[in-house]
Amino acid sequence: EQGERILAFAGPFNSTPAEAYSMLADADVEFPSVTLSDERTVVASHATYQNGLHTLRNQSDREALFEAHFSVYDKTIYDGVLQRDWFLAQARKYSTTIEAELDDNAIPEKVVDTLVATAREGAAPLRRYHALRKSVLGLQAYRCFPAYLPLVEVDWPLPYDEVAPLIEASVSIFGPDYQATVRRAFNERWIDVYENEGKRSGAFSAGVYGVHPYMLLNYADTLNDAFTVAHEMGHTMHTVLSHESQPFATAEY
């Protein structure tokens, strides 16, 4: 009990790496600018970086954007996360951090070992797929940033205003009530759409019991962004239906 009391006091310090990352990645970040091969200058922000991975056909452009985007992050923050986890594992007398992480749900380590081994044994088709991608894209070196590029060159921007009717139509199989709620999400401004200064990256749907879910996006007018809206709308509908059917205590799925 005394040991847990001391660990509880250390809680604010343990959250420091995550808070530092959040401030660096969102609130205080100043991403550098990159000049692309077509002479355009872009800021290597979260949305521009993601958009570039899916649209820039020139490998040097993708590499420059990748390097600029990640230049703002400090590797000591990640080291802080590792040291925190190792501290907590040792304080509670676990032999490894993975043992500490799995213990809450009573998952044996051999489950993870089997998962990793099975993934490695079955990875040959995935490796062949990426080898084919490298060949089709005509690349000398295949790194992480070509993995998102479509093999076929397409120019298919999807402005946000066009996405709502597509998503509403796609869920028609669930009936008019379901579609009406999706329409409400778009029409009643449940969604923060575009990238903005100080806004966190990525996308998520956050439930607020008794109100409605709020969706955060960083939309950049690509097909991939449209898929993200549809994906997050699924979480939003899951939340709406759960909150309509469950009391507060059991609504969190």
Salt bridges, closest charged atoms under 4 A:
GLU4 OE2 - ARG92 NE 2.82
ASP26 OD1 - HIS46 NE2 3.92
ASP38 OD2 - ARG40 NE 2.77
GLU63 OE2 - ARG143 NH1 2.79
GLU67 OE2 - ARG143 NH2 3.63
ASP85 OD1 - ARG84 NE 3.03
GLU168 OE2 - ARG183 NH2 2.76
GLU188 OE2 - ARG184 NE 3.09
ASP192 OD1 - LYS199 NZ 3.21
